[in-house]
C-alpha cells in the first residue's frame, strides 16, 4: 500500500462526520462521495510536486514504534 492510499482512506473516514462541520450539508455523504473527495484531494497533492511522497510505499507502524519515533523525532 502506498502513502497516498493511506491518506485516501484517512480522508474518506474523516469525511464520514463532515455533516457536522460543513454548513448546508443536510445529510451524511455516501461512501462513494467520500472516496470521490478523497481521491480528488490526493490527486491534487500529487500534482503539486508530491513533497509528501504519496507515491512511496507506506511503512507499517506498530504503536510502540510510532510513539518512540514521534517522541524523539
N, C-alpha and C positions, 0 to 999 in steps of 0.2 A: 504494500500500500504506500502510495506517495503522500508527501506532506499536504498537497492540495486536496487529496481525498479526505484526509483527516479534518482539514479546515472546512471542507464542504459539509461533512457530516455534522460538525460542531455548529456551523451556522444554521443548518436546517433544524437541528434540535432546539437551538436558542429561539428560532422564529416561531416555535410552537406556542410561545407565550406573547407573541407580538401584539395580539389583540389588546393587551393591557397598556401598551405604550404608543401604539400608532393611532393618532386621532382619526376618527372617521371609520375605522375598521370595526364593523359591527359583529363579525363572527371570525372564528379562527381560520387561518389559512389551511388549505388542504395540504397533504403531504407532497403532492406533485407541485403545488405552488411554492412551498418552502424550498424544495430542491431546485426549482427553476431559479429562484432568487439566489440561492447559494451557488449554483453553477455560474450565474452571471457575475457574482462578486469575485469568485475565484478566477474566472476568465479575465476580468478587468485587472486584477492584481498581476496575473501572469503577463498581461500585455504591457505593463509598465516596467519592464526590465527584470522582473522576478527577483528582487533583492531578498525575498523571503524564502527562496529556494523551494518553491512549491512543487517543482518537478522532481526533486530529490526523494529518495526512499525515506519513509518515515522510520524513525528509530523507536522501537518499542521501549517503553519505560515502565519500570515497576515503581511502586510507591516509594520505596526506600531510596532508590537511585534518584528519583525526581526530587525528593526532599533534600538529599545531600547536594545535588548539583545546584539547586536554587538557593540553598543556604550559603554555599561557599563561592558561588559564581559572582 
